[in-house]
Amino acid sequence: MQVIFDMDGVLFDSERTLLQCWLDTAAGYGLDGELVQSTYLQCIGRNRRQTREICQNAFLDILGEEKLWRMWEESAALHQKRYADGGLPLKAGVREILAFLKRSGIPAGIASSTEKRTVEARLRAAGLADSFVGCIGGDAVTVSKPAPEIYLLACEAFGFRPESTFAIEDSYNGIRAAHAAGLRPLMVPDLVAADEEMRGLSEAVCADLFEVMDYLKRTGG
């Protein structure tokens, strides 16, 4: 058994905090909050390039190019300011499940659509870097989630067999990617609840990482 975690919305409560920064910044540009939120939800599980494309499609005609990318930069800077120096909150059960995996000799890695340097910086700031054999970031792939590429790369890099590797994901795109790569997806919904498709693609849907830990124990961890 091996485990691969997504990062945002699974290990860190960063989806919620970044959404709030988007909303706070966009309000200064007169954007409708519902439009901003619906656009943000489309970006979950996507890499930087795809997120920029989604934002361009949603906001370019309203703001124009200069204001659009200024807003993008300001929201990112606001998030950095609010949550610098390890201030990004962890999701419930993170330290407990990582301790369990270490005690059980179960290796864990990360496959995140976020750029690798950002992933590593957040892990170091939270004191979690030593819990993982490595990480693959969104900047390593040509096609982001829901394509399976990132999970296939991660399994190859970490020496994991897909069929015996659990993928812990919060997003629809993440679950789709893990399933397409032949892993065993476990969904822990964050901002968006599991629908019928997600329940069909996931081996289990868990309320939090404590439930994931219990599930792994039952399956032989």
DOVEXLO-653921 format. One record per residue (C-alpha): residue number from 1; residue in one letter; x, y, z. Coordinates in steps of 0.05 Angstrom, whole numbers. Example, Ala and Ser with C-alpha at 12.3 -4.5 7.8 and 13.67 -1.06 7.14 Angstrom:
<rs>
+-----+----+--------+--------+--------+
!   i ! aa !      u !      v !      w !
+-----+----+--------+--------+--------+
!   1 !  A !    246 !    -90 !    156 !
!   2 !  S !    273 !    -21 !    143 !
+-----+----+--------+--------+--------+
</rs>
This chain:
<rs>
+-----+----+--------+--------+--------+
!   i ! aa !      u !      v !      w !
+-----+----+--------+--------+--------+
!   1 !  M !      0 !      0 !      0 !
!   2 !  Q !     22 !     71 !    -17 !
!   3 !  V !    -13 !    138 !    -12 !
!   4 !  I !    -10 !    201 !    -55 !
!   5 !  F !    -41 !    265 !    -29 !
!   6 !  D !    -66 !    325 !    -66 !
!   7 !  M !    -45 !    387 !    -27 !
!   8 !  D !    -95 !    445 !    -32 !
!   9 !  G !   -160 !    429 !      2 !
!  10 !  V !   -132 !    362 !     27 !
!  11 !  L !    -72 !    378 !     70 !
!  12 !  F !    -81 !    454 !     75 !
!  13 !  D !   -146 !    493 !     80 !
!  14 !  S !   -119 !    535 !     22 !
!  15 !  E !   -178 !    529 !    -26 !
!  16 !  R !   -223 !    566 !     23 !
!  17 !  T !   -171 !    618 !     42 !
!  18 !  L !   -152 !    633 !    -30 !
!  19 !  L !   -226 !    639 !    -51 !
!  20 !  Q !   -235 !    691 !      3 !
!  21 !  C !   -175 !    730 !    -24 !
!  22 !  W !   -205 !    726 !    -94 !
!  23 !  L !   -271 !    753 !    -68 !
!  24 !  D !   -240 !    808 !    -27 !
!  25 !  T !   -196 !    831 !    -85 !
!  26 !  A !   -249 !    825 !   -139 !
!  27 !  A !   -298 !    868 !    -99 !
!  28 !  G !   -251 !    926 !   -110 !
!  29 !  Y !   -259 !    916 !   -185 !
!  30 !  G !   -335 !    914 !   -181 !
!  31 !  L !   -341 !    841 !   -199 !
!  32 !  D !   -402 !    800 !   -179 !
!  33 !  G !   -385 !    754 !   -121 !
!  34 !  E !   -425 !    695 !   -150 !
!  35 !  L !   -387 !    700 !   -216 !
!  36 !  V !   -321 !    702 !   -179 !
!  37 !  Q !   -338 !    641 !   -137 !
!  38 !  S !   -365 !    600 !   -195 !
!  39 !  T !   -302 !    616 !   -235 !
!  40 !  Y !   -257 !    597 !   -176 !
!  41 !  L !   -292 !    530 !   -168 !
!  42 !  Q !   -276 !    514 !   -241 !
!  43 !  C !   -202 !    526 !   -226 !
!  44 !  I !   -197 !    475 !   -169 !
!  45 !  G !   -150 !    419 !   -188 !
!  46 !  R !   -123 !    458 !   -248 !
!  47 !  N !    -51 !    481 !   -257 !
!  48 !  R !    -30 !    554 !   -264 !
!  49 !  R !    -36 !    556 !   -340 !
!  50 !  Q !   -106 !    528 !   -342 !
!  51 !  T !   -128 !    573 !   -284 !
!  52 !  R !   -105 !    634 !   -323 !
!  53 !  E !   -145 !    610 !   -384 !
!  54 !  I !   -208 !    601 !   -342 !
!  55 !  C !   -200 !    671 !   -312 !
!  56 !  Q !   -188 !    701 !   -380 !
!  57 !  N !   -251 !    671 !   -407 !
!  58 !  A !   -292 !    695 !   -348 !
!  59 !  F !   -265 !    765 !   -335 !
!  60 !  L !   -228 !    791 !   -396 !
!  61 !  D !   -289 !    822 !   -430 !
!  62 !  I !   -309 !    855 !   -364 !
!  63 !  L !   -242 !    881 !   -340 !
!  64 !  G !   -196 !    884 !   -399 !
!  65 !  E !   -127 !    851 !   -399 !
!  66 !  E !    -90 !    902 !   -355 !
!  67 !  K !   -141 !    901 !   -298 !
!  68 !  L !   -151 !    826 !   -302 !
!  69 !  W !    -78 !    809 !   -290 !
!  70 !  R !    -70 !    864 !   -238 !
!  71 !  M !   -128 !    833 !   -200 !
!  72 !  W !    -95 !    764 !   -207 !
!  73 !  E !    -30 !    790 !   -179 !
!  74 !  E !    -64 !    828 !   -122 !
!  75 !  S !   -104 !    767 !    -99 !
!  76 !  A !    -42 !    724 !    -99 !
!  77 !  A !     -4 !    777 !    -60 !
!  78 !  L !    -61 !    783 !    -10 !
!  79 !  H !    -61 !    708 !      3 !
!  80 !  Q !     15 !    709 !     12 !
!  81 !  K !      9 !    767 !     61 !
!  82 !  R !    -46 !    735 !    102 !
!  83 !  Y !    -15 !    666 !    106 !
!  84 !  A !     60 !    676 !    103 !
!  85 !  D !    109 !    641 !    151 !
!  86 !  G !     70 !    577 !    160 !
!  87 !  G !      4 !    610 !    175 !
!  88 !  L !    -36 !    570 !    125 !
!  89 !  P !    -85 !    527 !    166 !
!  90 !  L !    -81 !    451 !    162 !
!  91 !  K !   -141 !    408 !    148 !
!  92 !  A !   -167 !    366 !    205 !
!  93 !  G !   -129 !    301 !    215 !
!  94 !  V !    -67 !    318 !    174 !
!  95 !  R !    -15 !    306 !    229 !
!  96 !  E !    -52 !    245 !    254 !
!  97 !  I !    -56 !    210 !    187 !
!  98 !  L !     16 !    225 !    170 !
!  99 !  A !     38 !    198 !    238 !
! 100 !  F !     -3 !    135 !    225 !
! 101 !  L !     29 !    125 !    156 !
! 102 !  K !     98 !    133 !    185 !
! 103 !  R !     85 !     84 !    242 !
! 104 !  S !     57 !     34 !    192 !
! 105 !  G !    114 !     40 !    143 !
! 106 !  I !     67 !     64 !     88 !
! 107 !  P !    102 !    112 !     40 !
! 108 !  A !     67 !    176 !     19 !
! 109 !  G !     78 !    227 !    -36 !
! 110 !  I !     44 !    288 !    -64 !
! 111 !  A !     14 !    302 !   -133 !
! 112 !  S !    -10 !    374 !   -134 !
! 113 !  S !    -31 !    421 !   -190 !
! 114 !  T !      6 !    476 !   -152 !
! 115 !  E !     77 !    490 !   -174 !
! 116 !  K !    128 !    446 !   -140 !
! 117 !  R !    167 !    502 !   -107 !
! 118 !  T !    103 !    528 !    -74 !
! 119 !  V !     85 !    458 !    -50 !
! 120 !  E !    154 !    448 !    -20 !
! 121 !  A !    154 !    516 !     13 !
! 122 !  R !     86 !    503 !     46 !
! 123 !  L !    108 !    435 !     70 !
! 124 !  R !    171 !    462 !    101 !
! 125 !  A !    134 !    519 !    135 !
! 126 !  A !     85 !    470 !    166 !
! 127 !  G !    140 !    421 !    187 !
! 128 !  L !    113 !    366 !    141 !
! 129 !  A !    167 !    359 !     89 !
! 130 !  D !    197 !    297 !    120 !
! 131 !  S !    130 !    261 !    116 !
! 132 !  F !    135 !    250 !     40 !
! 133 !  V !    181 !    213 !     -7 !
! 134 !  G !    172 !    269 !    -58 !
! 135 !  C !    124 !    313 !    -96 !
! 136 !  I !    103 !    325 !   -167 !
! 137 !  G !     76 !    395 !   -181 !
! 138 !  G !     32 !    421 !   -236 !
! 139 !  D !     91 !    452 !   -271 !
! 140 !  A !    117 !    381 !   -287 !
! 141 !  V !     59 !    362 !   -331 !
! 142 !  T !     36 !    382 !   -400 !
! 143 !  V !    -38 !    367 !   -386 !
! 144 !  S !    -65 !    380 !   -316 !
! 145 !  K !   -119 !    343 !   -277 !
! 146 !  P !   -168 !    313 !   -297 !
! 147 !  A !   -117 !    281 !   -344 !
! 148 !  P !    -80 !    224 !   -310 !
! 149 !  E !    -10 !    249 !   -327 !
! 150 !  I !      8 !    276 !   -259 !
! 151 !  Y !    -10 !    211 !   -223 !
! 152 !  L !     26 !    169 !   -274 !
! 153 !  L !     88 !    213 !   -265 !
! 154 !  A !     82 !    210 !   -190 !
! 155 !  C !     77 !    134 !   -187 !
! 156 !  E !    138 !    128 !   -233 !
! 157 !  A !    179 !    178 !   -193 !
! 158 !  F !    161 !    148 !   -125 !
! 159 !  G !    164 !     75 !   -147 !
! 160 !  F !     91 !     64 !   -130 !
! 161 !  R !     45 !     14 !   -164 !
! 162 !  P !    -19 !     50 !   -185 !
! 163 !  E !    -65 !     -8 !   -169 !
! 164 !  S !    -41 !     -9 !    -96 !
! 165 !  T !    -37 !     66 !    -87 !
! 166 !  F !    -91 !    108 !    -54 !
! 167 !  A !   -102 !    179 !    -81 !
! 168 !  I !   -131 !    228 !    -30 !
! 169 !  E !   -168 !    283 !    -67 !
! 170 !  D !   -219 !    337 !    -53 !
! 171 !  S !   -236 !    359 !   -125 !
! 172 !  Y !   -274 !    329 !   -182 !
! 173 !  N !   -215 !    338 !   -229 !
! 174 !  G !   -169 !    304 !   -179 !
! 175 !  I !   -214 !    243 !   -171 !
! 176 !  R !   -222 !    238 !   -247 !
! 177 !  A !   -146 !    241 !   -256 !
! 178 !  A !   -132 !    188 !   -202 !
! 179 !  H !   -185 !    141 !   -229 !
! 180 !  A !   -160 !    148 !   -301 !
! 181 !  A !    -89 !    132 !   -277 !
! 182 !  G !   -112 !     68 !   -245 !
! 183 !  L !   -103 !     89 !   -172 !
! 184 !  R !   -153 !     78 !   -115 !
! 185 !  P !   -186 !    147 !   -105 !
! 186 !  L !   -212 !    169 !    -37 !
! 187 !  M !   -250 !    234 !    -39 !
! 188 !  V !   -251 !    282 !     19 !
! 189 !  P !   -297 !    338 !     -6 !
! 190 !  D !   -278 !    409 !     11 !
! 191 !  L !   -314 !    466 !    -24 !
! 192 !  V !   -357 !    421 !    -69 !
! 193 !  A !   -396 !    360 !    -45 !
! 194 !  A !   -389 !    292 !    -79 !
! 195 !  D !   -441 !    280 !   -133 !
! 196 !  E !   -463 !    214 !   -165 !
! 197 !  E !   -403 !    215 !   -213 !
! 198 !  M !   -353 !    224 !   -156 !
! 199 !  R !   -384 !    169 !   -115 !
! 200 !  G !   -379 !    123 !   -175 !
! 201 !  L !   -306 !    140 !   -188 !
! 202 !  S !   -283 !    140 !   -115 !
! 203 !  E !   -269 !     77 !    -76 !
! 204 !  A !   -297 !    115 !    -16 !
! 205 !  V !   -320 !    186 !      2 !
! 206 !  C !   -296 !    207 !     71 !
! 207 !  A !   -316 !    266 !    114 !
! 208 !  D !   -244 !    282 !    134 !
! 209 !  L !   -175 !    253 !    140 !
! 210 !  F !   -193 !    217 !    204 !
! 211 !  E !   -243 !    176 !    164 !
! 212 !  V !   -190 !    165 !    111 !
! 213 !  M !   -143 !    139 !    165 !
! 214 !  D !   -196 !     91 !    191 !
! 215 !  Y !   -209 !     67 !    120 !
! 216 !  L !   -135 !     53 !    108 !
! 217 !  K !   -131 !     15 !    174 !
! 218 !  R !   -190 !    -29 !    153 !
! 219 !  T !   -157 !    -44 !     86 !
! 220 !  G !    -93 !    -68 !    118 !
! 221 !  G !    -52 !     -7 !    136 !
+-----+----+--------+--------+--------+
</rs>
